Amino acid sequence: MSMRYLSVFILATLIALITGCSKVTSENYNKIKLGMASSEIEQILGKPTKCDAILTAKQCVWASGNKSIDVKFVSDKVVLFSNTGL
């Protein structure tokens, strides 16, 4: 196998692994419950893509491609959650 084909194969494999390992799924979304702590959500979804916080309120987004899960916390507890593309 030439070096070029090997490079393309490795790159394609890495992309498949990264996109295939996303935790932004409807199965994981269904595990989220009101009152859960942010640490419990991170156990399910991993580290968030982005978080914004003001005082005791925090909004975090977990995104993968066109799919995302948005969770709002007050005093570190889930008060609202939604999804896009699941």
N, CA, C and O of each residue as an XYZ file, in Angstrom:
344
protein
N       0.857     -1.173      0.000
C       0.000      0.000      0.000
C       0.899      1.230      0.000
O       1.842      1.320      0.786
N       0.606      2.159     -0.871
C       1.441      3.352     -0.939
C       1.206      4.233      0.282
O       0.195      4.109      0.972
N       2.148      5.110      0.528
C       2.074      5.997      1.683
C       0.839      6.894      1.624
O       0.228      7.177      2.655
N       0.470      7.341      0.427
C      -0.707      8.213      0.283
C      -1.986      7.472      0.681
O      -2.809      8.013      1.420
N      -2.158      6.255      0.204
C      -3.349      5.482      0.542
C      -3.383      5.148      2.024
O      -4.448      5.143      2.642
N      -2.226      4.873      2.589
C      -2.145      4.589      4.024
C      -2.558      5.816      4.825
O      -3.281      5.690      5.813
N      -2.116      6.991      4.419
C      -2.480      8.236      5.107
C      -3.982      8.486      5.023
O      -4.609      8.850      6.019
N      -4.559      8.294      3.843
C      -6.004      8.477      3.665
C      -6.771      7.476      4.520
O      -7.771      7.840      5.139
N      -6.327      6.231      4.566
C      -6.978      5.201      5.362
C      -6.945      5.560      6.848
O      -7.956      5.438      7.540
N      -5.788      6.000      7.334
C      -5.654      6.364      8.745
C      -6.549      7.547      9.080
O      -7.217      7.540     10.114
N      -6.572      8.562      8.225
C      -7.412      9.728      8.445
C      -8.895      9.340      8.461
O      -9.640      9.791      9.330
N      -9.317      8.526      7.528
C     -10.718      8.081      7.476
C     -11.089      7.282      8.725
O     -12.189      7.431      9.258
N     -10.181      6.444      9.185
C     -10.422      5.654     10.392
C     -10.564      6.557     11.608
O     -11.456      6.350     12.430
N      -9.700      7.549     11.731
C      -9.778      8.475     12.858
C     -11.083      9.261     12.853
O     -11.710      9.437     13.898
N     -11.488      9.730     11.685
C     -12.749     10.465     11.575
C     -13.917      9.569     11.977
O     -14.814     10.008     12.697
N     -13.914      8.332     11.524
C     -14.987      7.392     11.881
C     -15.015      7.141     13.379
O     -16.090      7.069     13.974
N     -13.860      7.008     13.987
C     -13.801      6.781     15.433
C     -14.306      7.979     16.211
O     -15.050      7.825     17.179
N     -13.906      9.171     15.796
C     -14.317     10.380     16.505
C     -15.817     10.597     16.386
O     -16.481     10.854     17.390
N     -16.358     10.500     15.194
C     -17.794     10.729     15.018
C     -18.614      9.567     15.539
O     -19.747      9.768     15.976
N     -18.085      8.374     15.506
C     -18.808      7.201     15.980
C     -18.854      7.094     17.486
O     -19.687      6.366     18.025
N     -17.977      7.805     18.185
C     -17.892      7.715     19.635
C     -18.641      8.841     20.332
O     -18.499      9.006     21.543
N     -19.412      9.597     19.623
C     -20.131     10.712     20.222
C     -21.106     10.210     21.284
O     -21.779      9.195     21.107
N     -21.162     10.933     22.367
C     -22.110     10.609     23.430
C     -23.391     11.426     23.297
O     -24.285     11.321     24.136
N     -23.483     12.244     22.241
C     -24.673     13.052     21.985
C     -25.661     12.179     21.219
O     -25.771     12.251     19.995
N     -26.378     11.348     21.984
C     -27.337     10.404     21.409
C     -28.677     10.525     22.112
O     -28.759     11.049     23.223
N     -29.723     10.041     21.463
C     -31.048     10.059     22.102
C     -31.073      9.152     23.331
O     -31.796      9.433     24.287
N     -30.291      8.067     23.318
C     -30.237      7.177     24.480
C     -29.680      7.919     25.694
O     -30.224      7.816     26.793
N     -28.597      8.663     25.492
C     -28.020      9.421     26.605
C     -28.901     10.598     27.001
O     -29.003     10.922     28.184
N     -29.538     11.239     26.029
C     -30.460     12.330     26.338
C     -31.578     11.836     27.252
O     -31.978     12.536     28.182
N     -32.076     10.647     26.989
C     -33.169     10.091     27.799
C     -32.743      9.749     29.223
O     -33.602      9.515     30.073
N     -31.452      9.716     29.504
C     -30.958      9.452     30.860
C     -30.964     10.705     31.731
O     -30.866     10.609     32.954
N     -31.078     11.879     31.111
C     -31.051     13.135     31.850
C     -32.375     13.327     32.576
O     -33.448     13.153     32.000
N     -32.280     13.688     33.847
C     -33.474     13.911     34.672
C     -33.346     15.243     35.404
O     -32.240     15.676     35.726
N     -34.474     15.885     35.664
C     -34.480     17.111     36.449
C     -33.853     16.841     37.813
O     -34.077     15.785     38.404
N     -33.072     17.787     38.308
C     -32.461     17.663     39.622
C     -31.104     16.991     39.634
O     -30.437     16.981     40.669
N     -30.675     16.426     38.510
C     -29.346     15.793     38.473
C     -28.266     16.855     38.597
O     -28.448     17.991     38.158
N     -27.143     16.483     39.195
C     -25.999     17.387     39.321
C     -25.220     17.427     38.006
O     -25.281     16.492     37.207
N     -24.490     18.518     37.795
C     -23.712     18.634     36.567
C     -22.682     17.509     36.458
O     -22.378     17.066     35.350
N     -22.148     17.043     37.567
C     -21.184     15.934     37.526
C     -21.838     14.647     37.018
O     -21.189     13.848     36.343
N     -23.117     14.441     37.340
C     -23.836     13.264     36.841
C     -24.046     13.360     35.330
O     -23.945     12.363     34.615
N     -24.339     14.574     34.854
C     -24.530     14.773     33.417
C     -23.210     14.538     32.687
O     -23.198     13.944     31.609
N     -22.095     15.000     33.265
C     -20.792     14.783     32.643
C     -20.414     13.307     32.619
O     -19.688     12.878     31.722
N     -20.883     12.530     33.573
C     -20.643     11.076     33.534
C     -21.357     10.454     32.341
O     -20.865      9.491     31.754
N     -22.501     10.994     31.985
C     -23.274     10.465     30.855
C     -22.740     10.990     29.523
O     -22.530     10.218     28.588
N     -22.520     12.308     29.437
C     -22.203     12.954     28.161
C     -20.733     13.321     27.973
O     -20.321     13.659     26.863
N     -19.944     13.261     29.032
C     -18.557     13.710     28.947
C     -18.478     15.204     29.176
O     -19.450     15.824     29.607
N     -17.330     15.782     28.890
C     -17.133     17.224     29.074
C     -17.961     17.987     28.050
O     -18.037     17.577     26.891
N     -18.588     19.098     28.461
C     -19.393     19.879     27.520
C     -18.544     20.579     26.471
O     -17.367     20.871     26.686
N     -19.167     20.837     25.338
C     -18.532     21.589     24.269
C     -18.364     23.046     24.678
O     -17.363     23.684     24.352
N     -19.372     23.571     25.406
C     -19.376     24.975     25.785
C     -20.261     25.172     27.005
O     -21.301     24.525     27.131
N     -19.855     26.063     27.906
C     -20.677     26.446     29.062
C     -20.611     27.949     29.255
O     -19.576     28.575     29.027
N     -21.725     28.514     29.675
C     -21.810     29.920     30.070
C     -22.451     29.958     31.448
O     -23.421     29.244     31.702
N     -21.916     30.788     32.343
C     -22.448     30.857     33.700
C     -22.648     32.301     34.137
O     -21.856     33.188     33.818
N     -23.733     32.507     34.879
C     -24.020     33.788     35.510
C     -24.552     33.484     36.906
O     -25.598     32.854     37.064
N     -23.818     33.940     37.910
C     -24.164     33.693     39.310
C     -24.339     32.194     39.540
O     -23.395     31.434     39.325
N     -25.520     31.749     39.970
C     -25.713     30.315     40.242
C     -26.330     29.568     39.060
O     -26.635     28.380     39.173
N     -26.517     30.253     37.924
C     -27.102     29.622     36.740
C     -25.998     29.304     35.733
O     -25.063     30.082     35.547
N     -26.125     28.154     35.094
C     -25.143     27.733     34.093
C     -25.873     27.017     32.965
O     -26.795     26.237     33.203
N     -25.450     27.290     31.741
C     -25.999     26.603     30.571
C     -24.846     25.935     29.850
O     -23.854     26.585     29.519
N     -24.973     24.620     29.602
C     -23.928     23.878     28.907
C     -24.511     23.198     27.680
O     -25.674     22.794     27.656
N     -23.666     23.085     26.660
C     -24.061     22.439     25.409
C     -23.055     21.344     25.095
O     -21.843     21.538     25.196
N     -23.583     20.192     24.714
C     -22.783     19.087     24.195
C     -23.180     18.962     22.732
O     -24.354     18.759     22.420
N     -22.211     19.083     21.836
C     -22.522     19.084     20.409
C     -21.660     18.088     19.657
O     -20.506     17.840     20.006
N     -22.257     17.521     18.610
C     -21.550     16.626     17.698
C     -22.220     16.744     16.337
O     -23.339     16.268     16.146
N     -21.543     17.372     15.401
C     -22.143     17.589     14.084
C     -23.356     18.473     14.201
O     -23.284     19.557     14.779
N     -24.491     18.019     13.651
C     -25.725     18.806     13.722
C     -26.594     18.416     14.916
O     -27.739     18.857     15.019
N     -26.060     17.596     15.816
C     -26.790     17.174     17.010
C     -26.250     17.910     18.228
O     -25.047     18.145     18.341
N     -27.151     18.272     19.139
C     -26.697     18.910     20.372
C     -27.675     18.639     21.504
O     -28.859     18.378     21.291
N     -27.137     18.710     22.710
C     -27.925     18.609     23.933
C     -27.594     19.844     24.754
O     -26.427     20.141     25.009
N     -28.634     20.562     25.167
C     -28.493     21.812     25.917
C     -29.082     21.579     27.307
O     -30.235     21.170     27.441
N     -28.281     21.842     28.340
C     -28.742     21.626     29.712
C     -28.535     22.902     30.512
O     -27.460     23.502     30.479
N     -29.581     23.312     31.235
C     -29.508     24.495     32.089
C     -29.520     24.035     33.546
O     -30.330     23.202     33.951
N     -28.592     24.609     34.322
C     -28.446     24.272     35.737
C     -28.682     25.515     36.584
O     -28.323     26.622     36.182
N     -29.282     25.334     37.749
C     -29.345     26.361     38.780
C     -28.863     25.695     40.052
O     -29.361     24.637     40.438
N     -27.886     26.319     40.706
C     -27.254     25.744     41.902
C     -26.775     24.319     41.627
O     -26.924     23.429     42.464
N     -26.197     24.119     40.439
C     -25.608     22.844     40.009
C     -26.618     21.713     39.810
O     -26.223     20.547     39.779
N     -27.893     22.021     39.677
C     -28.928     21.011     39.439
C     -29.639     21.299     38.126
O     -29.892     22.459     37.798
N     -29.965     20.254     37.373
C     -30.665     20.403     36.094
C     -32.061     20.963     36.342
O     -32.831     20.427     37.139
N     -32.372     22.062     35.638
C     -33.710     22.651     35.722
C     -34.430     22.619     34.375
O     -35.655     22.726     34.318
N     -33.657     22.469     33.279
C     -34.246     22.451     31.950
C     -33.247     21.801     30.992
O     -32.039     22.009     31.110
N     -33.754     21.020     30.054
C     -32.861     20.429     29.045
C     -33.618     20.222     27.748
O     -34.829     20.001     27.739
N     -32.874     20.299     26.649
C     -33.489     20.151     25.330
C     -32.442     19.589     24.375
O     -31.261     19.492     24.710
N     -32.900     19.220     23.172
C     -31.965     18.686     22.186
C     -32.304     19.197     20.802
O     -33.410     19.672     20.545
N     -31.334     19.088     19.924
C     -31.510     19.436     18.513
C     -30.928     18.301     17.673
O     -29.791     17.883     17.888
N     -31.697     17.817     16.735
C     -31.189     16.826     15.788
C     -31.134     15.393     16.267
O     -30.619     14.534     15.550
N     -31.640     15.101     17.441
C     -31.608     13.707     17.912
C     -32.809     12.935     17.445
O     -32.938     11.750     17.751
